[in-house]
Amino acid sequence: MKDEIQKQLLVLLNRLNTPEQKAHHSKIGVFLNSPFFLTFLGGILITCGSLLLESRISEGKEQGQRQRDAERRQQEFVTVFASGGYRSLSHSYGMRQREIWLGQQQGSQTKETHYVDGRSFSETRDIYEKQFSEYLAAQPIDALLPQAVFHFPALKTKIEDFEKVFEAYLTCKKQDELDRLIDELTASHKALVRAMLTPNPH
């Protein structure tokens, strides 16, 4: 194997040393070292380098603008989630109190049955129905949760945990359970807002 490789190398060297090969390589070398070719090659390299630099600068500017736009949308959403979420929880609590009371009073609609504010069953029912309509029209906090995941994917688990508690809050049947859940939701809502305002939330 070693002898064969040496033989092939000798053949190659002999070919390169022939007058034809020497003349051929000599002409190429003269052309490659000529001022014309060197100037031409330098121009191409400078042009390519300039285009590449401009492309990277442009990409950097576009990426920076996209980042600023995303941060602006995040800040706008946090404002909506903080204020709208607080109003939604506050409004829903009174609505849910009346809903639980009305459910407990079904089948015992007497004149002596009154809500804690002194209103009758039918009056309380009318107020509840009005509150429910207003609650839906004001974008409930659970409607904001998918947007929260979109803007803050790192908080997805915490947002999903909040959603589970909120679902329990909307379906519970007892006042003491409602009170416990609203306290938990209020604290969780504040924690989410703080996390959204923290750089690189996790």
ABEGO torsion letter per residue (X at the ends): XAAAAAAAAAAAAAAAABAAAAAAAAAAAAAAABAAAAAAAAAAAAAAAAAAAAAAAAAAAAAAAAAAAAAAAAAAAAAAAAAAAAAAAAAAAAAAAAAAAAAAABGBBBAABBBAAGBBAAAAAAAAAAAAAAAAAAGBAAAAAAAAAAABAAAAAAAAAAAAAAAAAAABABAAAAAAAAAAAAAAAAAAAAAAABBGBX
